[in-house]
């Protein structure tokens, strides 16, 4: 198990990888604690040197988890995932620094918006090339 910011996670199954245009899901975990979206890491990150990871822990309900990135102007940059996740699970999504057209985004600040059921979490993501 591991503890991240007071939330204890237990690995339930071997890590799996499913790569595609909508991001990367790298495992399933059991969660003890609150529903939480952790700050991405690394942050800032350089898309030329790898992606940035976002860990999402869903506590109390099975819910649709919607992960999107927006520019400062509010334009949608990338829809990473929209999946139903089970209560008590945590998982990781990776953003490669590309937009929905597959182009590497410009250096700057972006908003990560994660909707889990009726809750919305917003984090700032910095791209630095």
C-alpha positions as CSV (number, residue, x, y, z in Angstrom):
1,X,0.0,0.0,0.0
2,X,1.0,3.7,-0.2
3,X,-0.2,6.9,1.5
4,X,-0.5,10.0,-0.6
5,X,-1.6,13.2,1.2
6,X,-3.4,11.2,3.8
7,X,-5.2,8.9,1.4
8,X,-4.2,5.3,1.7
9,X,-4.3,3.2,-1.5
10,X,-3.9,-0.5,-1.8
11,X,-3.0,-2.1,-5.1
12,X,-5.7,-4.6,-6.1
13,X,-4.3,-6.0,-9.3
14,X,-1.1,-6.0,-11.4
15,X,-0.4,-2.7,-13.2
16,X,-1.9,-2.7,-16.7
17,X,-1.2,-0.3,-19.5
18,X,-3.7,0.7,-22.2
19,X,-2.2,3.3,-24.5
20,X,-4.3,5.4,-26.9
21,X,-5.3,8.8,-28.1
22,X,-7.3,9.4,-24.9
23,X,-4.4,9.1,-22.4
24,X,-3.1,6.2,-20.4
25,X,-4.7,4.2,-17.6
26,X,-1.9,2.5,-15.5
27,X,-3.6,0.4,-12.9
28,X,-6.4,-0.1,-10.4
29,X,-6.2,0.5,-6.7
30,X,-8.4,0.4,-3.6
31,X,-8.9,3.7,-1.8
32,X,-9.3,4.5,1.9
33,X,-10.1,8.2,2.4
34,X,-11.8,11.0,0.4
35,X,-12.3,11.4,-3.3
36,X,-9.4,13.4,-4.4
37,X,-7.5,14.6,-7.5
38,X,-3.8,15.0,-6.9
39,X,-1.7,17.7,-8.4
40,X,-0.1,16.4,-11.6
41,X,3.6,15.4,-11.5
42,X,6.0,16.5,-12.7
43,X,4.7,20.1,-12.7
44,X,6.0,21.9,-14.7
45,X,6.8,19.3,-17.3
46,X,8.4,19.3,-20.7
47,X,6.4,17.2,-23.3
48,X,9.7,16.4,-25.1
49,X,10.9,14.6,-22.0
50,X,7.8,12.7,-21.1
51,X,4.2,13.2,-19.9
52,X,2.8,14.4,-16.6
53,X,0.7,12.0,-14.4
54,X,-2.5,12.7,-12.7
55,X,-3.7,10.4,-9.9
56,X,-7.4,10.3,-9.2
57,X,-9.0,8.5,-6.2
58,X,-12.7,7.8,-6.2
59,X,-14.0,7.1,-2.7
60,X,-17.7,6.9,-2.1
61,X,-19.5,6.2,-5.4
62,X,-19.2,4.6,-8.7
63,X,-19.1,7.5,-11.0
64,X,-18.2,8.8,-14.5
65,X,-14.8,10.4,-14.3
66,X,-14.2,13.1,-17.0
67,X,-10.7,14.5,-17.4
68,X,-10.1,17.5,-19.7
69,X,-7.5,20.2,-20.2
70,X,-8.3,23.8,-21.1
71,X,-6.3,26.8,-22.1
72,X,-6.4,30.0,-20.0
73,X,-8.9,31.4,-22.5
74,X,-11.2,28.4,-21.7
75,X,-10.8,26.5,-25.0
76,X,-10.7,22.8,-24.8
77,X,-7.2,21.5,-25.4
78,X,-7.6,17.8,-24.8
79,X,-10.2,15.4,-23.6
80,X,-8.1,12.7,-21.8
81,X,-10.7,10.3,-20.6
82,X,-14.4,9.8,-19.8
83,X,-14.9,6.5,-18.0
84,X,-17.0,5.0,-15.3
85,X,-14.8,4.2,-12.2
86,X,-15.8,2.0,-9.3
87,X,-16.1,3.4,-5.8
88,X,-12.9,2.7,-3.8
89,X,-10.6,2.9,-6.8
90,X,-7.7,5.1,-7.8
91,X,-6.0,5.3,-11.1
92,X,-3.5,7.3,-13.1
93,X,-3.9,9.2,-16.3
94,X,-1.0,10.6,-18.3
95,X,-1.1,13.7,-20.4
96,X,1.6,13.7,-23.1
97,X,1.4,17.5,-23.7
98,X,-0.5,17.2,-26.9
99,X,-3.9,18.7,-27.9
100,X,-6.8,16.7,-29.5
101,X,-5.1,17.1,-32.9
102,X,-1.9,15.4,-31.8
103,X,0.1,18.6,-31.7
104,X,2.4,19.5,-28.8
105,X,0.9,22.5,-27.0
106,X,2.8,25.7,-26.4
107,X,4.6,26.4,-23.1
108,X,2.3,28.0,-20.6
109,X,-0.4,27.4,-18.0
110,X,-3.4,25.0,-18.6
111,X,-6.3,24.0,-16.4
112,X,-6.9,20.4,-15.6
113,X,-10.6,19.9,-15.0
114,X,-11.7,16.6,-13.5
115,X,-15.4,15.9,-13.0
116,X,-16.3,12.9,-10.8
117,X,-20.1,12.5,-10.5
118,X,-21.3,15.9,-9.3
119,X,-17.9,17.1,-8.0
120,X,-15.5,19.2,-10.0
121,X,-11.8,19.5,-9.3
122,X,-9.5,22.1,-11.0
123,X,-5.7,22.0,-11.0
124,X,-3.1,24.2,-12.8
125,X,-0.7,22.4,-15.1
126,X,2.4,24.1,-16.4
127,X,4.1,23.2,-19.7
128,X,7.7,24.3,-20.0
129,X,9.8,23.4,-23.0
